[in-house]
Amino acid sequence: MLHAMKNLLLLICVFAFVAQDKKKTIMENRARELHRVIGVKDKELWKKFMRDNYSKAMLEKPVKSNIETDEKESTTSATTESADQLEEKAKVFERLHGNFGSSKIVSIKNVKERIEMILENESGLRGDFTLTFEDQSPFLINRIAVEINER
């Protein structure tokens, strides 16, 4: 009986490790796909990515953006209340495409159940992307934060 319990415990630990590893792989794949899609200037592809990879809550959440100047003199904060949130989110993709359409991934890592990805374009513009995900499979994206900095 004790031997069977040890085997069961070992099997549970292995399953938990494999499940966690699968989650990390899915999260990283979604982040890499986000980078790939930003590189394409195709609004319908952006919308497809969002429908396939965003959680329901993320799809319905209004777009919020904060823009700060280097001097910290001016901060703009805007939240859209559009009936078509997907269209508003496509505008964000358009801005991201303009800044990072031909960027490369400098770093991508899993940190405390989220993905931190750094993109950099040819002119040295850097984007620090933080993606958080749902806790349960299929681990859809439920938040994306982007901080853009010049080198």
C-alpha positions in Angstrom: 0.0 0.0 0.0 2.8 2.4 0.9 4.6 1.6 -2.4 1.4 2.4 -4.3 1.0 5.7 -2.5 4.6 6.7 -3.3 4.0 5.9 -7.0 0.8 7.8 -7.0 2.4 10.8 -5.4 5.3 10.6 -7.9 2.8 10.4 -10.8 0.9 13.5 -9.4 4.2 15.5 -9.2 5.2 14.5 -12.7 1.8 15.5 -14.0 1.9 18.8 -12.3 5.4 19.5 -13.7 4.3 18.6 -17.2 1.1 20.7 -16.9 3.1 23.7 -15.7 5.7 23.2 -18.5 2.8 23.0 -21.1 1.3 26.3 -19.7 4.7 28.1 -20.0 5.1 26.8 -23.6 1.6 28.0 -24.6 2.2 31.4 -23.0 5.5 31.8 -24.8 4.0 30.7 -28.1 1.2 33.2 -27.7 3.8 36.0 -27.1 5.9 35.0 -30.1 2.7 34.9 -32.2 1.9 38.4 -31.0 5.3 39.6 -32.2 4.8 37.9 -35.6 1.3 39.4 -36.1 2.6 42.9 -35.1 5.0 42.5 -38.0 2.2 42.1 -40.6 0.1 45.1 -41.7 -3.2 43.3 -41.9 -6.1 44.5 -39.8 -8.1 41.3 -40.3 -5.1 39.2 -39.2 -4.8 41.4 -36.1 -8.5 40.8 -35.3 -8.1 37.1 -35.9 -5.2 37.0 -33.5 -7.2 38.8 -30.8 -10.3 36.5 -31.3 -8.0 33.4 -31.1 -5.7 34.5 -28.2 -7.5 37.0 -26.0 -9.8 36.0 -23.1 -13.4 37.0 -23.3 -12.8 39.7 -20.6 -9.9 41.1 -22.6 -11.9 41.2 -25.8 -14.7 43.2 -24.0 -12.4 45.5 -22.0 -12.2 49.0 -23.3 -8.8 50.1 -24.6 -6.8 52.1 -22.1 -3.6 54.0 -22.9 -1.3 56.2 -20.9 1.2 58.3 -22.8 4.0 60.0 -20.9 6.6 62.3 -22.4 10.3 62.0 -21.4 10.1 65.1 -19.4 7.2 63.8 -17.4 5.5 67.1 -17.9 2.5 65.8 -19.8 0.6 62.6 -19.3 -2.3 61.6 -21.4 -4.7 58.9 -20.3 -7.5 57.7 -22.5 -10.1 54.9 -22.2 -12.3 54.2 -25.2 -15.9 53.3 -24.8 -16.6 52.1 -28.3 -19.2 49.6 -29.2 -16.6 47.8 -31.3 -13.8 47.1 -28.9 -12.1 44.8 -31.5 -11.9 47.7 -33.9 -10.3 49.9 -31.1 -7.8 47.2 -30.3 -6.9 47.0 -34.0 -5.9 50.6 -33.8 -3.5 49.7 -31.0 -2.1 47.0 -33.2 -1.7 49.6 -36.0 0.4 51.8 -33.6 2.4 48.8 -32.5 3.0 47.8 -36.1 4.3 51.3 -36.8 6.8 51.1 -33.9 7.7 47.4 -33.9 6.6 46.0 -37.3 10.2 45.1 -38.2 11.5 44.5 -34.7 13.3 41.6 -33.2 12.7 39.8 -29.9 15.6 40.7 -27.7 14.4 38.8 -24.7 11.4 36.6 -23.8 11.0 35.0 -20.4 8.4 33.6 -18.0 8.4 35.6 -14.8 5.8 34.8 -12.0 3.2 33.3 -14.3 3.5 36.0 -17.0 5.6 36.6 -20.1 8.0 39.5 -20.3 9.1 40.1 -23.9 11.4 42.9 -25.1 11.2 44.0 -28.7 13.6 46.4 -30.4 13.4 48.0 -33.8 16.3 49.1 -36.1 16.3 52.6 -34.7 16.7 51.4 -31.2 13.1 51.9 -30.0 12.5 49.3 -27.3 9.1 47.9 -26.2 8.8 46.1 -22.9 5.7 43.8 -23.3 4.2 42.2 -20.2 1.5 39.6 -21.0 -0.6 38.0 -18.3 -2.8 34.9 -19.0 -5.8 33.1 -17.6 -5.0 30.5 -15.0 -6.8 27.7 -16.7 -6.3 26.1 -20.1 -6.2 27.3 -22.9 -4.3 30.1 -21.1 -5.6 33.0 -23.1 -4.1 36.5 -22.8 -6.0 38.6 -20.3 -3.8 41.7 -20.2 -1.0 43.3 -22.3 1.0 46.2 -21.0 3.6 47.9 -23.2 6.2 50.4 -22.2 8.1 52.0 -25.0 11.5 53.5 -24.5 14.2 55.0 -26.7 17.7 53.7 -26.3 
